[in-house]
Amino acid sequence: MLPAVKGAPILFYLRRRFVHSIGVAFAVLTIVFIAGRILGDPVRIMVGVEASEERVQQVRDQLGLNDPLPVQYARFAVRAVRLDFGDSFWQKTPTLPLVIERLPATFRLTAAAFLLAAPLGILLGAAAALRPHTFLDRIINVLSLGGVSMVDFWMALMLIIVFAVPFDFFKTSGYGGFSYMALPVLTLCYSPLGRISQITRSAMLDEMNQPHITVARAKGLAEKRIVFVHALKNAAIPVVTISGDMLSSMLNGAILVETVFAWPGIGLLTLQALQRRDLPLVEATVFVVACMVIVVNLLVDLSYVYLNPRIRFQ
């Protein structure tokens, strides 16, 4: 939502957003809590299908899963306020430290992919808009459409076949430097690159046809100044919006990429927790991802004020 009403100071706006974010985070956690208790029995997965019913009930009592659902939720809500999601069923340790331990790997992968996708996507989109209906425009449109249409896991497998199989330099699993990061980063950045370039092209085409661009050219301003100062800045709001959306998607949607390349980030941890029906660990990972998405959305909204001086905080 745009902070688009004049008058109120930034602190009031941030306070409102903070309260709103708490509500969103609790709503997401509530949905995850209910779904985790309705869809299947985590105890059966933990103890095995051959375990006796007495053993199952014993474990359920130990974990508090035999209590009524409102009692379980009340206990969960009190712990969540303290940022305590309990111990992992799988690893028998507090869940939030486990998730935070994986944050640097996810941040490293996502930051590298985003820093490649956003500038390159803006550059390609602007180049296509400045030369519409040319061979360059068609090539960029095909590349961007491929990024939007291609599934991440298929892209990952193709990169492994093309680069990792014939060249030992590129690693297909593990955590490390450039040789480990190259293929996951390329896989993760291609879809955002395509989407950002499409939005940039559309916004720039619309902006270059505005009267103020014609006036700027009539004044004899350099074409680079017209493009980068007048047109691109005015077209930046939809570009920043889609870039923030893509960054959020990369943060919470890197499960496939991290799984294919065995990258030890939050995505891989989330998949492992889901496979083991580790409810506290799932709740902790969802909470951390939700917080990251909330922060990204806040930064995007704050950037609107710089990009358009007519926008004020509400």
C-alpha positions as CSV (number, residue, x, y, z in Angstrom):
1,M,0.0,0.0,0.0
2,L,1.4,3.4,-0.9
3,P,1.9,5.9,1.9
4,A,0.1,8.5,-0.2
5,V,-1.5,11.0,2.2
6,K,0.2,14.2,3.2
7,G,0.9,15.4,6.7
8,A,1.7,12.7,9.2
9,P,5.3,12.2,10.3
10,I,7.4,9.2,9.5
11,L,7.4,7.9,13.1
12,F,3.6,7.7,13.2
13,Y,3.7,5.9,9.9
14,L,6.3,3.4,11.1
15,R,4.4,2.9,14.3
16,R,1.3,2.0,12.4
17,R,3.2,-0.3,10.1
18,F,4.8,-2.0,13.1
19,V,1.4,-2.8,14.7
20,H,0.0,-3.9,11.3
21,S,3.1,-6.2,10.8
22,I,2.6,-7.8,14.1
23,G,-1.0,-8.6,13.1
24,V,0.1,-10.0,9.8
25,A,2.8,-12.2,11.4
26,F,0.3,-13.6,14.0
27,A,-2.2,-14.3,11.2
28,V,0.3,-16.2,9.2
29,L,1.5,-18.2,12.2
30,T,-2.1,-19.0,13.2
31,I,-2.7,-20.4,9.7
32,V,0.5,-22.5,9.9
33,F,-0.4,-23.7,13.4
34,I,-3.9,-24.9,12.4
35,A,-2.8,-26.5,9.2
36,G,0.1,-28.3,10.9
37,R,-2.3,-29.9,13.4
38,I,-5.0,-30.8,10.9
39,L,-3.0,-32.2,8.0
40,G,-1.6,-35.5,9.2
41,D,-0.1,-36.8,12.4
42,P,3.5,-35.7,13.0
43,V,4.0,-38.3,15.8
44,R,3.4,-41.2,13.4
45,I,6.2,-39.9,11.2
46,M,8.5,-39.4,14.2
47,V,8.1,-42.9,15.8
48,G,7.4,-44.8,12.6
49,V,4.3,-46.6,11.3
50,E,5.2,-49.8,13.1
51,A,5.1,-48.2,16.6
52,S,2.4,-49.3,19.0
53,E,-0.5,-47.1,19.8
54,E,0.7,-46.8,23.4
55,R,4.1,-45.5,22.2
56,V,2.3,-43.0,19.9
57,Q,0.1,-41.7,22.8
58,Q,3.1,-41.4,25.0
59,V,5.0,-39.2,22.6
60,R,1.8,-37.1,21.9
61,D,1.5,-36.5,25.7
62,Q,5.2,-35.5,25.9
63,L,4.8,-33.0,23.1
64,G,1.5,-31.7,24.3
65,L,-0.4,-32.7,21.2
66,N,-3.1,-34.5,23.1
67,D,-4.3,-31.3,24.6
68,P,-7.4,-29.5,23.1
69,L,-6.6,-27.3,20.1
70,P,-7.4,-24.0,22.0
71,V,-5.1,-25.0,24.8
72,Q,-2.3,-25.8,22.3
73,Y,-2.9,-22.5,20.5
74,A,-2.8,-20.5,23.7
75,R,0.5,-22.1,24.7
76,F,1.8,-21.5,21.2
77,A,0.7,-17.8,21.2
78,V,2.3,-17.1,24.6
79,R,5.6,-18.6,23.4
80,A,5.4,-16.8,20.1
81,V,5.2,-13.5,21.9
82,R,8.5,-14.4,23.6
83,L,9.9,-15.6,20.2
84,D,10.0,-19.1,21.6
85,F,8.7,-21.7,19.2
86,G,9.8,-24.6,21.2
87,D,12.3,-27.4,20.5
88,S,12.6,-29.1,17.2
89,F,11.0,-32.5,17.1
90,W,13.7,-33.6,14.7
91,Q,16.9,-32.0,16.1
92,K,15.8,-31.7,19.8
93,T,17.1,-28.1,20.1
94,P,15.4,-24.7,20.1
95,T,14.1,-23.9,16.7
96,L,14.7,-20.2,16.3
97,P,18.5,-20.4,16.7
98,L,18.4,-23.2,14.0
99,V,16.7,-20.9,11.6
100,I,18.9,-17.9,12.3
101,E,21.9,-20.1,11.8
102,R,20.8,-20.7,8.2
103,L,20.1,-17.0,7.5
104,P,23.6,-16.0,6.2
105,A,23.5,-18.7,3.5
106,T,20.0,-17.6,2.3
107,F,21.0,-13.9,2.5
108,R,24.2,-14.6,0.5
109,L,22.4,-16.5,-2.2
110,T,19.5,-14.1,-2.5
111,A,21.6,-11.0,-2.4
112,A,23.9,-12.2,-5.1
113,A,20.9,-13.2,-7.3
114,F,19.0,-9.9,-6.7
115,L,22.1,-7.7,-7.3
116,L,22.5,-9.5,-10.6
117,A,18.8,-9.6,-11.6
118,A,17.7,-6.0,-10.7
119,P,20.3,-3.9,-12.4
120,L,20.5,-6.1,-15.5
121,G,16.7,-6.3,-15.7
122,I,16.4,-2.5,-15.6
123,L,19.2,-2.1,-18.1
124,L,17.7,-4.6,-20.6
125,G,14.2,-3.2,-20.1
126,A,15.4,0.4,-20.7
127,A,17.4,-0.7,-23.8
128,A,14.3,-2.4,-25.2
129,A,12.1,0.6,-24.5
130,L,14.5,3.0,-26.2
131,R,14.6,0.9,-29.4
132,P,11.1,-0.5,-29.7
133,H,10.2,-3.0,-32.4
134,T,13.9,-3.5,-33.3
135,F,15.9,-6.7,-33.3
136,L,17.4,-5.8,-29.9
137,D,13.9,-5.3,-28.5
138,R,12.8,-8.7,-29.8
139,I,15.8,-10.5,-28.4
140,I,15.2,-8.9,-24.9
141,N,11.5,-9.8,-25.0
142,V,12.4,-13.4,-25.8
143,L,14.9,-13.6,-22.9
144,S,12.5,-11.9,-20.5
145,L,9.6,-14.2,-21.5
146,G,11.9,-17.2,-21.0
147,G,12.7,-16.0,-17.5
148,V,9.1,-15.5,-16.5
149,S,8.0,-18.8,-18.0
150,M,10.8,-21.2,-16.9
151,V,10.5,-23.3,-13.8
152,D,13.4,-23.0,-11.4
153,F,14.1,-26.7,-11.0
154,W,14.2,-27.3,-14.7
155,M,16.5,-24.3,-15.1
156,A,18.7,-25.7,-12.4
157,L,18.9,-29.2,-14.1
158,M,19.7,-27.6,-17.5
159,L,22.5,-25.5,-15.9
160,I,23.9,-28.6,-14.2
161,I,23.9,-30.6,-17.5
162,V,25.4,-27.7,-19.6
163,F,28.0,-26.4,-17.2
164,A,28.6,-28.7,-14.2
165,V,28.9,-32.0,-16.1
166,P,31.5,-30.9,-18.7
167,F,33.3,-28.5,-16.4
168,D,34.5,-29.7,-12.9
169,F,34.9,-26.0,-11.8
170,F,31.1,-25.6,-11.2
171,K,29.9,-27.4,-8.1
172,T,26.4,-28.9,-7.9
173,S,26.0,-29.1,-4.2
174,G,27.4,-27.6,-1.0
175,Y,28.2,-24.2,0.4
176,G,31.3,-22.1,-0.7
177,G,32.7,-19.5,-3.0
178,F,32.0,-18.6,-6.6
179,S,32.2,-22.2,-8.0
180,Y,29.4,-23.2,-5.5
181,M,27.3,-20.1,-6.0
182,A,27.4,-19.6,-9.8
183,L,24.7,-22.1,-10.8
184,P,22.3,-21.5,-7.9
185,V,22.6,-17.7,-8.4
186,L,21.9,-18.0,-12.1
187,T,18.9,-20.2,-11.5
188,L,17.4,-17.9,-8.8
189,C,18.0,-14.7,-10.7
190,Y,16.6,-15.6,-14.2
191,S,12.9,-15.3,-13.4
192,P,13.2,-12.0,-11.5
193,L,15.4,-10.6,-14.3
194,G,12.8,-11.4,-16.9
195,R,10.0,-9.9,-14.9
196,I,11.9,-6.7,-14.0
197,S,12.9,-6.2,-17.6
198,Q,9.3,-6.5,-18.7
199,I,8.0,-4.0,-16.2
200,T,10.9,-1.6,-16.9
201,R,10.2,-1.8,-20.7
202,S,6.5,-1.1,-20.2
203,A,7.0,1.8,-17.8
204,M,9.8,3.4,-19.9
205,L,7.7,3.2,-23.1
206,D,4.9,5.0,-21.3
207,E,7.2,7.6,-19.8
208,M,9.1,8.3,-23.0
209,N,5.8,9.3,-24.6
210,Q,5.0,11.9,-21.9
211,P,4.9,15.6,-22.8
212,H,7.6,16.5,-20.3
213,I,10.1,14.3,-22.3
214,T,9.2,16.2,-25.5
215,V,9.8,19.5,-23.6
216,A,13.1,18.3,-22.3
217,R,14.3,17.3,-25.8
218,A,13.1,20.7,-27.1
219,K,15.3,22.4,-24.5
220,G,18.3,20.5,-25.9
221,L,19.0,18.3,-22.9
222,A,21.3,15.4,-23.5
223,E,19.6,12.1,-24.3
224,K,21.3,10.3,-21.4
225,R,20.1,12.9,-19.0
226,I,16.6,12.7,-20.4
227,V,16.6,8.9,-20.1
228,F,18.2,8.4,-16.7
229,V,17.1,11.6,-14.8
230,H,13.7,12.3,-16.2
231,A,12.3,9.1,-17.6
232,L,13.8,6.4,-15.6
233,K,13.2,8.1,-12.2
234,N,9.6,8.7,-13.1
235,A,9.2,5.1,-14.2
236,A,10.9,3.8,-11.1
237,I,7.8,3.3,-8.9
238,P,6.4,0.2,-10.7
239,V,10.0,-1.1,-11.2
240,V,10.8,-0.8,-7.5
241,T,7.4,-2.4,-6.7
242,I,8.0,-5.4,-8.8
243,S,11.7,-5.6,-7.6
244,G,10.5,-5.7,-4.0
245,D,8.0,-8.4,-4.9
246,M,10.7,-10.4,-6.7
247,L,13.0,-10.0,-3.7
248,S,10.3,-11.3,-1.4
249,S,9.7,-14.2,-3.7
250,M,13.4,-15.0,-3.8
251,L,13.6,-15.0,0.0
252,N,10.6,-17.3,0.6
253,G,10.7,-19.2,-2.7
254,A,14.3,-20.5,-2.8
255,I,13.3,-23.9,-1.5
256,L,13.6,-25.6,-4.9
257,V,16.9,-23.9,-5.7
258,E,18.4,-24.7,-2.3
259,T,17.1,-28.3,-2.5
260,V,18.5,-29.0,-6.0
261,F,21.9,-27.6,-5.1
262,A,21.9,-28.7,-1.4
263,W,22.5,-25.1,-0.4
264,P,22.2,-25.0,3.4
265,G,19.7,-22.1,3.7
266,I,16.3,-21.5,5.1
267,G,14.6,-23.0,2.1
268,L,16.3,-26.4,2.5
269,L,15.7,-26.3,6.2
270,T,12.0,-25.6,5.6
271,L,11.7,-28.6,3.2
272,Q,13.4,-30.9,5.7
273,A,11.1,-29.7,8.5
274,L,8.0,-30.3,6.3
275,Q,9.2,-33.8,5.4
276,R,9.6,-34.7,9.0
277,R,6.4,-32.9,10.1
278,D,8.5,-30.9,12.6
279,L,5.8,-28.4,13.5
280,P,7.9,-26.1,15.8
281,L,10.6,-25.8,13.1
282,V,8.1,-25.1,10.4
283,E,6.5,-22.3,12.5
284,A,9.9,-20.8,13.2
285,T,11.0,-20.8,9.6
286,V,7.6,-19.3,8.5
287,F,7.9,-16.6,11.1
288,V,11.5,-15.6,10.0
289,V,10.5,-15.5,6.3
290,A,7.4,-13.5,7.1
291,C,9.5,-10.9,9.0
292,M,11.9,-10.7,6.1
293,V,9.0,-10.1,3.6
294,I,7.5,-7.5,5.9
295,V,10.8,-5.6,6.1
296,V,11.2,-5.7,2.3
297,N,7.7,-4.4,1.8
298,L,8.4,-1.6,4.3
299,L,11.6,-0.6,2.5
300,V,9.7,-0.5,-0.8
301,D,7.0,1.8,0.6
302,L,9.6,4.1,2.1
303,S,11.4,4.4,-1.2
304,Y,8.3,5.8,-2.9
305,V,8.7,9.1,-1.0
306,Y,12.1,9.6,-2.5
307,L,11.0,8.6,-6.0
308,N,7.9,10.8,-6.0
309,P,8.0,13.9,-3.8
310,R,4.2,14.2,-4.0
311,I,3.9,11.0,-1.8
312,R,3.7,11.6,1.9
313,F,3.6,9.3,4.9
314,Q,0.2,8.5,6.4
